[in-house]
Amino acid sequence: MRNSKTNRDVKSGDSQMPAPVNASPVDDGFEPLLDSTEAAGLLKIHPKTLQKLARNGEVAAIQIGKLWRFRASALNRWLEKVAN
């Protein structure tokens, strides 16, 4: 059986790659979640320190299985509260 599509049938530059996903908040109000490493990097602290703060309820976080996720806006509110 012969392949019906030959090399000359395929145009160069014809790509079926999906468009990149934008990581910024979208119009529906969804805010992407940061993992422990990303969130700790924003705060310039160790990820384990941030996880301990989350476990103790000092920082707003979401635990999904064993992993912690953080909203940047919640981290900012926590920083403002701690700074005052």
PLY file of the C-alpha trace (Angstrom):
ply
format ascii 1.0
element vertex 84
property float x
property float y
property float z
element edge 83
property int vertex1
property int vertex2
end_header
0.00 0.00 0.00
1.33 3.42 -0.94
1.25 6.51 1.21
-1.18 8.95 -0.41
0.70 11.98 0.86
4.08 12.63 -0.74
6.79 15.09 0.27
5.71 17.56 -2.38
2.18 17.60 -0.88
3.48 18.95 2.42
4.10 22.70 2.31
7.11 24.01 4.17
6.17 26.04 7.20
2.88 24.18 7.64
2.96 23.66 11.37
0.25 22.21 13.55
1.76 23.64 16.74
-0.77 25.10 19.20
-0.55 28.77 20.11
1.42 29.49 23.31
-0.58 29.80 26.51
-0.47 33.21 28.19
0.49 32.88 31.86
-0.92 36.25 32.91
-4.34 36.54 34.60
-7.17 36.37 32.11
-10.37 38.40 31.95
-12.38 35.85 33.93
-10.38 36.65 37.10
-8.33 33.45 37.19
-4.93 34.00 38.76
-2.29 31.37 37.96
-0.90 29.53 40.96
2.79 29.55 41.88
4.58 26.49 43.19
6.67 26.65 46.38
9.91 27.40 44.53
8.41 30.23 42.45
6.60 31.78 45.43
9.64 31.51 47.70
11.74 33.13 44.99
9.45 36.15 45.00
9.81 36.45 48.77
13.55 35.62 48.74
13.11 32.86 51.31
13.66 29.10 51.22
10.76 27.04 49.83
10.66 24.88 52.99
10.24 28.03 55.12
7.29 29.08 52.96
5.76 25.60 53.16
6.05 25.71 56.96
4.30 29.11 57.02
1.54 27.66 54.84
1.21 24.53 56.98
0.84 26.72 60.10
-1.81 28.86 58.38
0.30 32.03 58.45
0.33 32.35 54.64
-2.71 31.67 52.46
-2.02 28.62 50.31
-3.68 25.68 48.63
-2.41 22.17 49.22
-2.94 19.79 46.33
-1.81 16.38 47.50
1.66 16.95 48.94
2.30 20.08 46.86
1.63 23.66 47.93
0.39 26.35 45.54
0.29 30.09 46.18
-1.37 33.15 44.65
0.96 36.11 44.17
-1.79 38.45 45.38
-2.14 36.47 48.64
1.62 36.64 49.18
1.51 40.39 48.64
-1.32 40.80 51.19
0.65 38.70 53.69
3.76 40.86 53.16
1.78 44.06 53.71
0.28 42.62 56.91
3.67 41.48 58.25
5.37 44.77 57.32
2.93 46.86 59.39
0 1
1 2
2 3
3 4
4 5
5 6
6 7
7 8
8 9
9 10
10 11
11 12
12 13
13 14
14 15
15 16
16 17
17 18
18 19
19 20
20 21
21 22
22 23
23 24
24 25
25 26
26 27
27 28
28 29
29 30
30 31
31 32
32 33
33 34
34 35
35 36
36 37
37 38
38 39
39 40
40 41
41 42
42 43
43 44
44 45
45 46
46 47
47 48
48 49
49 50
50 51
51 52
52 53
53 54
54 55
55 56
56 57
57 58
58 59
59 60
60 61
61 62
62 63
63 64
64 65
65 66
66 67
67 68
68 69
69 70
70 71
71 72
72 73
73 74
74 75
75 76
76 77
77 78
78 79
79 80
80 81
81 82
82 83
